[in-house]
C-alpha cells in the first residue's frame, strides 16, 4: 500500500472519531448546565469543555469568554478551528475521496452522506433543542461510518491502518476527559464524593457511553477511583485506555506480519500496553492520576509519531 493511502485512511478514522468525541463533550456539557445550580455548582462547564477538547489556547485567542454561544460555535461550526465538528467531517470526507477505491461502497456513502447533511445545518441550529439533535446526529453518523467499516472492509492493511487512527484518537480522548474532570470540573471547596462530584463523574461516564457498563461491572454508586479504573484498566470497556492499546498492539502486529518487519511503533505500543497491564488503580492514584495521564498522553503522541515515521511518510 502507498504511504499516502495509508495516511489518508489513518486520518479519515481519526477525524471521524474526533467529531464524535466533540459531540459527546458538548452533549454532556448541555446536560450538566441544564441541572439546577444546587447540583452543578459554580464551575464553568463551558470552559472545561474547551479544555477537554484540547484547544483552550486557540479558543481564548478568538473569544474573551467561554459560554454556551461561543463554545458551541467554536467546537461545532467554526471554520477557524481545525478540530471543529464541521472541519472534522469535511476533512474526513476529503481524505475519503482521496482513497475512494480503498473504501467499500457503504463506507463512502456514510461519510459522503454525513458531509451533505452537515451542509444543511448551515451555521448552526437556532435553538438548544435543535443543537442537541444535531449532536445526536453527529454521534449517529460516526457510529454509522464505524459500523460500515467493521462490517464491510476486508481485514487487510487498509482496515488495520484505519483502526490505528481510530484507537490512537480514542485513547487520547478518553485520557483528556479523565484529566480535565480530575483537575478542572470539581471546585476546590467541594468534597470528593459530594453531590456535585457524583453528577460530574456520572456525566463523564455518560460522555463515553459507560454509565450502564459501570453499574454492570461494579454494582455500586459512582466513585471516582472506580470510574478511573473502568476507563483506564478494564479491557472489557471499549473506550478504556487498556482496550485501545490491546487493539493497537494487535493491529500493529498484523501490519508487521503482512510487511514482514517489526519497528519502533510495535515496540512502543507493546511497552505502553505492558505498563497498563501491570498497573493497579491504587498505584495510579497514589502516584497521581494527573501525572499518570500526562505520561500516557505523551506516550500516545509518541506512538502517533512512530506510526507516521514508520509507515505514513
Buried (B, 14 or more C-beta within 10 A) or exposed (E): BEEEBBBBBBBBBBBBBBBBBBBBBBBBBBBBBEBEEEEBBEBBBBBBBBBBBBBBEBBBEBBEEBEBEBBBBBBBBBEEBEBBBBBBBBBBBBBBBBBEEBBBEBBBBBBBBBBEBBEEBEEBBEEEEEBBEBBEBBBEBBEBBBEBBEEBBEEEBBBBBBBBBBBBBBBBBBBBBBBBBBEBBBEEEBEEEEEBBBBBBBBBBBBBEBBEBBEEBBEEEBBBEBBBBBBBBBEEBBBBBBBBBBBBBBBBBBBBEEEEEBBBBBEBBBEBBEBBEEBEBEEBBEEEBEEBBEBBBEBBEBBBEBBBEBBBE
